[in-house]
Amino acid sequence: MRNQRIKNKGWVTAEYSMLPRSTSERMQREITRGGVSGRTQEIQRLIGRSLRAAVDLYALEEQTVWVDCDVIQADGGTRTAAITGAFIALWDACQSLVKSNRIKNFPITDNIAATSVGLIEGQPMLDLCYTEDSSADVDMNIVMTGNGEFIEIQGTAEEKPFSRAEYDQMLDLAVGGIQQLIRLQNRMMLENLDEAHIGDA
């Protein structure tokens, strides 16, 4: 965390990185390859704006919270897993800011969680692994709040278009998966942290 003295409000941002042995074969760190890739920049922006959707930035006052998302094991859905985990880290950081009197009010207004969903041979599937993602006809990433509002819907047809009915099936599946994730978030925070300021799943 660091101070950002602009307009008397804070900021939330994220950094994303895949560790060298997070894949089946070792990959070089991006810093070794000469810089952050376009894919990584896109994911970092997605994580940051997803988290900011559930934060009162004025309640953060002049604090900037950086959330580090390091992928330990990559098996599909790393960006959605990063968002869901990053929310827990953000919650913890905001708890620390309040306890240390660096901000007055708890700034988080709702849960944030995300999942992937896809269409494989006409069958909607939730939380695709790498193999499933590689063979999916449609790949979607969904980010939602605990109150059931959407932050991001990213969907791409790989070889052929998909119908509105198929879209609705995938979206319903994703909503159910995200509700499960939010319940897990709530359970973890209630077990390990002092206060609960979160919306019900």
C-alpha positions as CSV (number, residue, x, y, z in Angstrom):
1,M,0.0,0.0,0.0
2,R,1.2,3.5,-0.7
3,N,-0.2,7.0,-0.7
4,Q,-1.8,8.6,-3.7
5,R,-2.6,12.2,-3.1
6,I,-4.9,13.0,-5.9
7,K,-8.5,14.3,-5.5
8,N,-8.6,13.1,-1.9
9,K,-9.6,9.6,-2.9
10,G,-7.7,6.3,-3.0
11,W,-7.1,3.7,-5.7
12,V,-7.0,0.0,-6.2
13,T,-4.8,-1.7,-8.8
14,A,-3.3,-5.1,-9.4
15,E,-0.2,-6.8,-10.8
16,Y,-0.5,-10.3,-12.4
17,S,2.2,-12.8,-13.1
18,M,2.6,-16.5,-13.9
19,L,5.4,-18.1,-12.0
20,P,8.0,-19.9,-14.1
21,R,6.8,-23.4,-13.0
22,S,3.1,-22.6,-13.1
23,T,2.9,-24.4,-16.4
24,S,3.8,-27.9,-17.5
25,E,7.0,-26.7,-18.9
26,R,9.0,-23.9,-17.3
27,M,8.4,-20.5,-18.8
28,Q,10.6,-17.4,-18.5
29,R,9.6,-14.6,-16.3
30,E,8.3,-11.7,-18.4
31,I,11.0,-9.4,-17.0
32,T,13.5,-11.7,-18.5
33,R,11.8,-11.6,-21.9
34,G,11.9,-7.8,-21.9
35,G,8.7,-6.6,-20.4
36,V,5.1,-7.2,-19.6
37,S,3.1,-8.8,-22.4
38,G,-0.2,-7.4,-23.8
39,R,-2.0,-10.3,-22.3
40,T,-0.7,-9.6,-18.9
41,Q,-1.5,-5.9,-19.1
42,E,-5.1,-6.8,-20.2
43,I,-5.5,-9.2,-17.2
44,Q,-4.1,-6.6,-14.8
45,R,-6.6,-4.0,-16.0
46,L,-9.4,-6.5,-15.7
47,I,-8.5,-7.4,-12.1
48,G,-8.1,-3.8,-11.1
49,R,-11.4,-2.5,-12.5
50,S,-13.2,-5.6,-11.1
51,L,-12.0,-4.8,-7.6
52,R,-12.7,-1.1,-7.9
53,A,-16.3,-1.9,-8.7
54,A,-16.8,-2.8,-5.0
55,V,-14.8,-0.2,-3.3
56,D,-15.7,3.3,-2.1
57,L,-12.5,5.0,-3.3
58,Y,-13.2,8.1,-1.2
59,A,-13.4,5.9,1.9
60,L,-9.8,4.8,1.0
61,E,-8.9,8.5,1.4
62,E,-5.4,8.9,-0.1
63,Q,-4.3,5.3,0.0
64,T,-3.5,3.1,-3.0
65,V,-3.8,-0.6,-2.5
66,W,-1.7,-2.9,-4.8
67,V,-2.9,-6.5,-5.1
68,D,-0.2,-9.0,-6.3
69,C,-1.7,-12.0,-8.2
70,D,1.0,-14.6,-8.8
71,V,-0.2,-17.8,-10.5
72,I,1.2,-20.8,-8.8
73,Q,-0.4,-23.5,-11.0
74,A,-2.0,-22.6,-14.3
75,D,-4.7,-24.9,-15.5
76,G,-7.2,-22.6,-17.2
77,G,-9.2,-19.7,-15.7
78,T,-6.2,-17.9,-14.2
79,R,-7.6,-14.4,-14.6
80,T,-10.9,-15.4,-12.9
81,A,-9.2,-17.2,-10.1
82,A,-7.0,-14.2,-9.6
83,I,-10.0,-11.9,-9.3
84,T,-11.7,-14.1,-6.7
85,G,-8.5,-14.5,-4.7
86,A,-7.6,-10.8,-5.0
87,F,-10.8,-9.8,-3.3
88,I,-9.8,-11.7,-0.2
89,A,-6.4,-10.0,-0.3
90,L,-8.0,-6.6,-0.8
91,W,-10.4,-7.3,2.2
92,D,-7.4,-8.1,4.4
93,A,-5.5,-5.0,3.3
94,C,-8.5,-2.8,4.0
95,Q,-8.9,-4.4,7.5
96,S,-5.3,-3.5,8.2
97,L,-5.8,0.1,7.0
98,V,-8.8,0.5,9.4
99,K,-7.1,-1.1,12.3
100,S,-4.0,1.0,11.9
101,N,-6.2,4.2,11.7
102,R,-4.9,5.0,8.2
103,I,-8.5,5.2,7.0
104,K,-11.6,5.9,9.1
105,N,-14.3,3.8,7.3
106,F,-14.1,0.3,5.8
107,P,-14.3,0.9,2.0
108,I,-15.4,-2.4,0.6
109,T,-19.1,-2.4,-0.4
110,D,-19.7,-5.9,-1.7
111,N,-18.0,-9.2,-2.6
112,I,-16.3,-9.7,-6.0
113,A,-15.9,-13.1,-7.6
114,A,-15.4,-14.5,-11.1
115,T,-15.4,-17.7,-13.0
116,S,-15.0,-19.1,-16.6
117,V,-17.7,-21.0,-18.5
118,G,-17.7,-22.5,-21.9
119,L,-19.6,-24.5,-24.5
120,I,-18.0,-27.9,-25.4
121,E,-19.9,-30.0,-28.0
122,G,-23.1,-28.1,-27.2
123,Q,-22.7,-28.7,-23.4
124,P,-22.3,-25.7,-21.1
125,M,-19.4,-26.3,-18.6
126,L,-18.2,-24.4,-15.6
127,D,-14.6,-23.4,-14.6
128,L,-12.8,-24.8,-17.6
129,C,-9.4,-26.5,-17.2
130,Y,-6.7,-25.9,-19.8
131,T,-7.7,-29.0,-21.9
132,E,-11.4,-28.0,-21.8
133,D,-10.6,-24.4,-22.6
134,S,-8.5,-25.4,-25.6
135,S,-11.4,-27.4,-27.1
136,A,-14.3,-25.1,-26.2
137,D,-16.5,-23.7,-29.0
138,V,-17.2,-20.7,-26.7
139,D,-15.2,-19.3,-23.9
140,M,-16.6,-16.8,-21.4
141,N,-15.3,-15.0,-18.3
142,I,-17.9,-13.6,-15.9
143,V,-17.2,-11.2,-13.0
144,M,-20.0,-10.4,-10.5
145,T,-20.8,-8.8,-7.2
146,G,-22.2,-10.5,-4.2
147,N,-25.5,-8.8,-4.9
148,G,-25.8,-10.4,-8.2
149,E,-24.7,-7.5,-10.4
150,F,-22.4,-7.9,-13.4
151,I,-19.0,-6.2,-13.6
152,E,-17.6,-7.9,-16.7
153,I,-18.9,-10.4,-19.3
154,Q,-16.3,-11.5,-21.9
155,G,-17.4,-14.0,-24.4
156,T,-15.8,-15.3,-27.6
157,A,-17.0,-17.9,-30.2
158,E,-14.0,-19.9,-31.4
159,E,-15.3,-21.5,-34.6
160,K,-19.0,-20.9,-34.9
161,P,-21.5,-18.5,-33.4
162,F,-23.6,-19.4,-30.4
163,S,-27.3,-18.8,-29.8
164,R,-29.0,-16.6,-27.3
165,A,-30.3,-19.7,-25.6
166,E,-26.8,-21.1,-25.3
167,Y,-25.6,-17.8,-23.9
168,D,-28.3,-17.8,-21.3
169,Q,-27.4,-21.4,-20.3
170,M,-23.8,-20.4,-19.8
171,L,-24.6,-17.3,-18.0
172,D,-26.9,-19.1,-15.6
173,L,-24.2,-21.7,-15.0
174,A,-21.6,-19.0,-14.2
175,V,-24.0,-17.2,-11.8
176,G,-24.5,-20.4,-9.8
177,G,-20.7,-21.0,-9.7
178,I,-20.0,-17.4,-8.6
179,Q,-22.6,-17.7,-5.8
180,Q,-20.7,-20.7,-4.5
181,L,-17.4,-18.8,-4.6
182,I,-18.9,-15.9,-2.7
183,R,-20.2,-18.3,0.0
184,L,-16.6,-19.6,0.3
185,Q,-15.2,-16.1,0.5
186,N,-17.7,-15.2,3.2
187,R,-16.9,-18.3,5.2
188,M,-13.2,-17.7,5.0
189,M,-13.5,-14.0,6.1
190,L,-15.9,-14.8,8.9
191,E,-13.5,-17.5,10.2
192,N,-10.3,-15.4,9.9
193,L,-11.1,-11.8,10.2
194,D,-12.7,-9.6,12.8
195,E,-15.6,-8.0,11.0
196,A,-18.0,-8.8,8.1
197,H,-19.1,-6.0,5.9
198,I,-20.1,-8.1,2.9
199,G,-23.2,-8.6,0.9
200,D,-25.0,-12.0,1.1
201,A,-24.5,-14.4,-1.8
